[in-house]
Amino acid sequence: RSHRALIQPVSEPLIVGRIGGPHGIRGWSQLVSLTDPVDNILSYKPLLLEQEAGWQPLQDVEFSRKGNKLLIRLAGSTDRNVAETLRGLQLGLAPGSLPAADPDEFYWRDLIGLTALHPDGRRLGTVASLLDSAAHAVLVIVADATDAAAEEPREVLVPFVEAFTGAIDTAAGTIVVDWPEFDDSTTPDEER
């Protein structure tokens, strides 16, 4: 069984998607949703658009679906050339706009920065980011330095499932991780 990791990178405002490439010749663009399920982005109000002058509420926006693609057309986007200029702009929500997570659910922003602890209490490292896989989220933990000769910190990937992650205390800033790569009794040669 896996914990439910609700996708949400850390940032202000909360990033929920971005505008992709143009779709057709009438000013429509692909909408890349970072929400789970992807359709949730259509229900968030108000969506904010990243602009040079800062984040602005989207006004007069249209959404559509073409097969499994979500599409968006902003006011003033009348043709493919205008749509191309919007590519890569991020869509966000004001902080606090998302509903509170259930006790067994976590927004990614709540997990990033947590101190990873071994079940015996040893500090293992820090959750630097998460990856989304088809089966479940994956914690990217930057391990505490154990090799002074290492040029870069070692990243350890840990499936975000109950079999490998235990107590999560966002208030204390900790997550318990029981992953073989962190077990002192196992060396890389023994794992083969």
Number of C-alpha atoms within 10 A of each C-alpha: 8 15 17 19 23 19 20 21 18 16 10 11 17 20 24 23 22 20 24 22 19 24 20 12 13 15 21 26 28 23 28 21 21 19 16 13 10 15 13 12 21 16 8 14 14 14 22 22 22 19 12 7 6 8 18 15 15 16 12 9 12 12 14 15 12 9 6 6 13 19 20 22 24 18 11 11 19 14 17 17 13 18 26 18 13 21 16 15 14 20 26 27 22 16 11 9 14 12 6 10 12 8 7 10 13 19 17 20 18 18 25 21 18 23 24 25 21 18 15 9 10 11 16 21 24 23 23 16 19 23 15 14 9 5 10 16 21 18 25 21 25 20 19 14 13 10 10 8 7 9 7 10 15 16 16 17 17 21 22 24 19 14 13 14 22 17 12 18 14 15 8 9 15 19 21 22 30 19 16 14 14 17 11 7 8 11 12 8 6 7 8 5
